[in-house]
Every structure is written in C-alpha cells, then in structure tokens.
Amino acid sequence: MQPGTITQALTSACRGIDRVDARLLLQHVLDVEHAFLLTHPDKVLTSQQTDEFSRLVKRRSEGMPVAYLIGRRDFYDLTFKVTEAVLIPRPETELLVELALKLIPDNQFCKVLDLGTGSGAIAITIAKHRPQSQITAIDLSSEAISVSRWNTANLEVNNISLRTGSWFDELSGEKFDLIVSNPPYVAENDPHLQQGDLRFEPQMALSTGNNGLACIRHIIATAPDYLVNNGWLLLEHGYDQAAACRRLLGDRDFSNICSYPDLAGIMRVSGGQLNFIM
Ligand code: GLN
C-alpha cells in the first residue's frame, strides 16, 4: 500500500477485509477514536503508519481475529486486553454477567467464584459492579492468568484474587455464594473449530470431550461442595446444551433451575440454586 489519506487507506483495505474491521485496525494504528477517522478523511498517513496498517490488513485477510491484532476487546462496559492465550470475550457472555449481577445484592458482601476466567472479563466486570463482593477467579493457563492480572491492574479492581489451577482443585474448604463459569463447551469434532476466528483461539478454552459437556458435567457435579446453602451456580453453554445442563443440575439436587436466552434468543446460560435438605 502506498501512503495516502485515511479514505484511500480504508478503501484499499476494504478490497480484502470487512469495512468495520478495517476501521478498527486503522483506529488502532493511528491511536484515534472512530470520530477522528470521520472528521479527518483527508489526513495523510505516514509511511510507517501505512506499513503497519498494511501488515494488519494482511493478517486479518489471512483470518487472524481483529481483537488479537489490536490486543483488546470491549465487553459489557469495560475494555479488556486480549492475547492469543485467552478466548475473545463475546457479547452473549454478557448475559452471564447480567444474571450474576441480579443475584448479588448491591451493598452486601458476597463470595463469587469464576471458573476458567481467561481474560478475566466475567470476574472483573462483576467485581467492578459489586465492589462489596470478593471474587476468586481461576484458570488452568498461567498465561491466561497473566492477562487477567494485567486487566485487573489496568481496570483498578482490588476485590479479585486470581489463581492458576484446574477448576476447583485449589479451593479446598472454601464456600461461595455464587459460582459462574463460561467453560469450554464446543464438541471436539465440531467443524466450527476449523472455521473463522475460532481457528486462532485457544482450543483448551473452546472445546472439550463428551460432546462438549465434559467440563460442564464436572463443574455441576463438584459445585455443591463449594457452595453455601442457597448458593447459585450459573453456566454458559452451547446452543443445544440447555436441556442437558438442566438435567445435570437436577441430578445434583439444585432447585430453581432455569435457562436464559441470549440476545439472539438462544438458551445460553443455565443455572440453579443449591438447597441442602435439612
Ligand atoms: N461461544 C463460543 C463459540 O461457540 C464458545 C465459548 C466457549 O466454549 N466457552 O464461539
């Protein structure tokens, strides 16, 4: 690409990639907001900016997700650093956060556990909105924990404790009022794993055995040992896993079992409340 104006750079990029992606990449290279691009269409890029933009456009045309190229993604009302070590936060996961916030009273101390925290998007958003609560966030990947640690510091959250570990393994004896998780739930042989952005995301965070239910099964089976009486478990799951999740919750004597639809109308989160039989 030859150095040219903002309009020329975007026009040229749009021959190979989506217009919104081109805009986000150019905003990143120029370190400006969308409004700047709109109000400075004739601004000429330096040759360094042009080279960097061309490099990013090429990588996007090869499939690399925009969030990894610019190193960030908006989620709920915050912006998170993302690297290839973590799943890119998705809009449907905001449902899990919304439901969690409804269960956590505003001015009350609550202990919340986020399993498989990745970038920390779920845990940090809950922590930011419920400063009286204490959140524990766990991930098997120490690289993911580094990213969530960075986000915690950058967003100035101090009611989170981050730990590396497998699901509940590091938590002996602790009890929580609410456990949330967006675990891997795509079946290992699902062809979507070989398509689009999913090809570039950590497979460990996306897919699991038992038709995508292995982690969900483990979490539902084990969660009762880590919940207080009347504590809640909320899980994100695949488009066709709501009934299976509700059945598994019922098998473990959860009550108030319910599934909730995302904005696309797909049952995306299921959960229940643990009532010990006295
Ligand atoms: N919602 C993601 C997808 O299907 C999967 C996220 C997950 O496995 N937790 O693209």
Residues whose N, C-alpha, C, O or C-beta is under 5 A from the ligand:
A	BS01	LIG	N182 P183 P184 Y185 V186 A205 L206
